Amino acid sequence: MTALLVLEDGRIFRGEAYGATGTGLGEAVFTTGMTGYQETLTDPSYHRQIVVQTAPQIGNTGWNDEDDESAGIQVAGYVVRDPSRSPSNWRATGSLGDALVAQGIVGVSGVDTRALVRHLRERGAMRAGVFSGDDLAADADLVERVRQSPPMEGADLYGAVTTREPYVVAAQGTARFRVAALDVGIKANTPRMLAARGIETHVLPASTTIEEIEALNPDGFFLSNGPGDPATADGPVELTQQVLERRIPLFGICFGNQILGRALGRDTFKLRYGHRGINIPVIEHATGRVAITSQNHGFAVAGEAGERFDTPFGPGRITHTCPNDGCVEGLELVDAPAFSVQYHPEAAAGPHDAADLFDRFAELMSGGGRHRLAGGGS
């Protein structure tokens, strides 16, 4: 069955139906990860995006019941070159194609993804649609349908992926700290990484108030990753400012980095094609250390390497940048317990170079926590 990837600039890539048949509308982006397609597909940060895999062979290890990063597949569509005919892995419980069908995700295979990625590299991420079925409309009509779909700029998406009810992920062993984690698209491996460090994580809806945070009496506050334009996240930004006023130790990643940036008075902007993959270098300016990181973001905080700036909460500084394009990859407050990074230290999927950031968060809480579970006081 024929399937099409239709871009808003009129370019059309033809292939075969893969996964469910129908229509998927979103933003066409590419990810350079050679592995970890299940984690990519279930990452809430990819909500309403049509993901193009640069790796040519996808689906070799099938689908399993353990590696999902959320309750289901989050992407709006999926584009691959050469899908596996049959999975081969002892952990597999089914095939990738079957998972796409079961969850209604429209895909296209057999596409020249090299040509597609070159096109997106030149023109930038853009609105797109994946269409499959026996009776497709004319090409011009499909292009117009794509152009009528909403752009990613101005997209308020975190509310669509946040948890509806609070839940708790217990610490492994003795609980040392309690963390309030604002879920604006959190990945399942993040609370697991915190739990491994003796941290009890209370995952909270994006609509949580400062009074509800204070009622938990947390040692720290975590801002998760998530989808959409950070310029729309006024509620989480205001909550972050209230947390900073109370000097609760704060750690943010990805969308959380952008929320903290806005809370500190920084602007955010849309990148031409974003950073998506598990092989992206980041420089930490204080040490000169380069980490290879997992990333998925289409927006960034404005700033330059090593820049110091004034905020309502004291001086701040840009701590990390990407050597590829100078994009801000981290910031912190100089005299207050708050820092964030633009990449994914939870490494799902991805390298483990940045896992020590969770240890830094624990150290920050040990020096400035408001309530220490292990110690019975502040």
N, C-alpha and C positions, 0 to 999 in steps of 0.2 A: 504494500500500500504506500502510495506517495505521501511524503510529508515535506513541509516547507518551513524554513526559518526566514521570516520576512523582517527586514530592518526598516527603520523609519526613513532612512535616506533613499529607499527604493531598491536596495540590493536584496536579492533573493537567492538563498542557497537551497538546493533541492536534494532530498535524500529519501530514506524509507522510514515509515512509522516505527517508533521504538517506545515501548511502554503503552500508556493509555492513548486512545485516539480522541480527538477533539481540538480544543483551542487553549493555549496558554499565553497570556500577555504579561510582559514585564520589561525589565531592563536587561539587555544582552551584555554579559560580562564574561571574561575568561579567567580560569584558574590554572596555575602552572604546576599543581601538585601531581606527582607521579603515582602517589598512593593516597588512601584516605577518602575515597569517593563517598563512602557511607557517611562519614563524619561531615563532609562538605554538604551533602544533600539534606542532612537533618540539622544543620546549623541555622538557628533562627536569624542570624545576620544576613542570610541569603533570601529571606522572605521577599517575594515578588521580584525575583531576578531569574533570568534565563541563563543558566550556567553552561558555558562552553568548556569542555575539557581539552587542554592542549596535549595531554598524553594520548597517544593514538588508540591504545587498547584499554578498554574499560569493562569492568565486571568480572574479571578473572577469578576473584576470590568470593564472588557471590554476595549474599546478604545474610547477616546474622542477627540474633536477638539481643546482642550485648553492646554494640558500638553506636547506637543511636545517640545523638546529642540533644534530642528533644522528643516530644511525643510522636513525631512523624516527619515526613519529608516536607521541607519548607519552600523549595524552589518553585517558580512558576512554570519552568520548562527545562529541558535537558537536551544538550547537543553533544554527540560523540561521533567519532570516526568509525571505530571498529569494535562493536560490542561483542563480548564473549558469547560463544554459542552455548557453552555449559560451564558452570562454576566448578572450581576445584580447590577446596579448602576444607579442612576438618571442622572448622567452626561454622561453616555455611549452613543455613537452614532453608535457603532458597536462592533464587537468582535475582540479580539486580532488575532485570526486565519484569519479572513477576512482581517485585516490590513496587515498581513504577505503576504497573497496571492496577494493583490492589489499592494504591493510594491516589489514583486518578491523575498521575503526573504525565503530561504529554511530552513526548520526546521525538527526536529525529536522529537517525544514524546514517552512516555512509556519506557524511558531509566532509568536504575538504577543509578540515579544521585549521590547517596551516594558512590557507588563503583567508579564512574567516578571521583568524586572530590578527593577521597582518592588516586586514581591513579595519578591525576595531582599534588596533594600535595607531593607525593613521587618523581615523575619524573620531575615536573616543567611544566610550560606552554610550549606548543609545537605546531608545525604546524599540521593542521587537515583539514578534509573535511567533509561536510555533503552532502550525496548523496541520492536521491530518484527518483523513476520512475519505469516503467515496465520492463526495460531492462538494469539492472546494469551490469557493467563489473565484472570480477572476483576480489575477495578480494585482491589478490596480485597486480593486476593492479591498483586498487584504492589506495593502500598503496604507490605504486611507484609514482602515480600522486601527492599525497600529498607531498612526499619527493622532488618532482621537483618544488614545489611552493616556492615563496620567503620567507625567514624568517623575523621575526620582527626586528631583529638586522640589522641596516643599512637601514631600511625602511623609505623613505622620503614620508610622508603621509599628512602633514599639508596643502600642496598645493591643495590637492583634496577636502578639506572641507572648505577652506577659502571663504569668500564672494568675488564675482567677482567685485562688485561695492561698494563704500562706502555708508553707510546709517546712519541716526541719530535717536537715541531714546531720545525723549525729557524728560526733568526733570519733575517730578511731582511738581506742584506749581512753585514758583519762582526759577529760575536756579541760583544756588550758584557757581557751578564750571563747567568747560568744560573738558572732558577727551577724549584723543585719545586712543582707544582700538584696539590693534593689534589682528586681528582675525586669530588665528592658529587652530581654532576649538571651537569657543565660544559657550556657551550654552545660550539659550534665557532668562533664568532667571537672568543672570548676569547683563545685562543692566537694567532689571527691579529693581534689588536690588540697583543699583546705582541711578536710577531715583527716587526711594523712598527717597533718601537722598539729593535731589535737584541737582543731577548731570546730565548734558547733555552729552550723550555718542555718540561719532563719531566712529562707527565701521568701521575699515579699512582693506583692503586686506593685506595678508602677504607680498606682494611685495612693500608695502609703503616705501617711502624714508624719510630721515630725513628732507629734504626740505618741503615735504608735511606735515610732523608733525609740523614743525615750522610755516607753513602757517596758521595752525589752532590756533596757540598761546594758547596751552592748559595749564590748571592748573595741569594736571596729565597725566600719561601714564599707560595704563593697558595692561598686558600680559595675554592672555587667556589660558585656557586648550586646549588640542589637542592631536592628535594621533601620533604614530610613534616614531622613535629613535631621541632623541634630538641631537645626534651627527651629524645629517644631517641638522640641522637648522642654517646653517652658516649665511644666510641673516638676520633672526630675531636676532641672537646673535650680529651681527655687528650693526644693528639698535639700539639695547638695549645699547650697549657701547656708541653710539653717543648720546642717550638720557641721559645717566649717565654723560657724559662730560658736558652736558648743565644743569645738576642738576634739571631736571624736576622730580617732585615727581613720584615715580614708585611703582606699586603694581602688583604682578604676582601670578597666581595660577596654580597648577598642571604642565602642560607642560611649563607654564610661569615661574614657579619656577626653572625648569631645564634650561631654556634659560637664566635666570638671573645668575644661578650658572655658566654656561659656560662663560657668559660675564665677570664674576668676576675671571675667571681662574680655576674654579673647574672642575674636571672630572665628567662624568656621566657613569652609568653602568646599565646593565639589571638585574632586580631582577629574582629570581628563578620562582616565580609564581605571584608576584605583590600583590597589595592591591586593592581589588574591593569589595565594599559594603557600607553600611550606618551605620556601628557599630564599626568603627576602632578608638582606643584611640590614642590621641596625647598629649604629655607633652610640655607645654611652660616653658622653663627653668627659665626665669626671675621671674615667679610667682609661679611655681609649679602646676599651674592649669592644669587639664586634661579635654580635650574636646573630646566628641564622634563625629566622623566626617564621612562625605561621601567622598569616595575616588575611583579613577579609574586610576591606573598607573602601568606600567610594568617596568619603568626605574626610577632611583633615582640619586640624587647628592651625590657624595662621601663626607664623613665627619663624625664627631663624636659629640656627645652631648656637647654643650657648647664650641666647638672649635672656637678659634679666628684665623684668617688668613689674610695675606696681599693681597691686590688687587690693580690694577691701580687707584682705586678711593678712596683709604684709607682703613682702617681696616674693615674687615667683621667678622661675627660670625654666627655660627649655633644656631638658636633660638628655634627650635622645633625638637623633635624626636618621633618615635613610640616606645612605651615600649615593643611591641611584638617582634621586631627584631632589634631595634636600628637604623632603617632607618631614614635618614634626612627628616624632614617634614617642615622645614622653615629656612630661612636665611635672613640677613639684612646687610646693611652697617651701621657702627657705626656713622660716621660723615657726612653722605649724606642721602637724603630722598629716600630710596629704601628698600623695603622688599618684601618677597614672602612666600607662603606656598604651600605645596605639595597637600593639600586636597581641598575640594570644599565648601567654605563658602556660596555659593549661595543656597545650600541645596535643590537641585532638582534632585532626591529625596533624602531626608536625614534629619538628625537632625539639629537644629538651634543653636547649641552651639557656632559655629564660625561666626555667622552673624555680630558680632561686628567688624570684620576685615574691613568691608566696612566703618564703622564709623572711624576706625583708619586711613584709607586712606583719608577720608574727613578732619580729623584733620591734617594729614601730608600736605595736600594741603592748608589748611588755614594758616599754618605756613610758607610754602615755595612755594606757587603757583606763577606762572609767570603772570597770568591774572585772576582776579576774576570777574566773570560775575555780581555778585550781588553788588560788591563794585565799579565796573567801573574802576579798575586800579590794579596795582601790589603792 
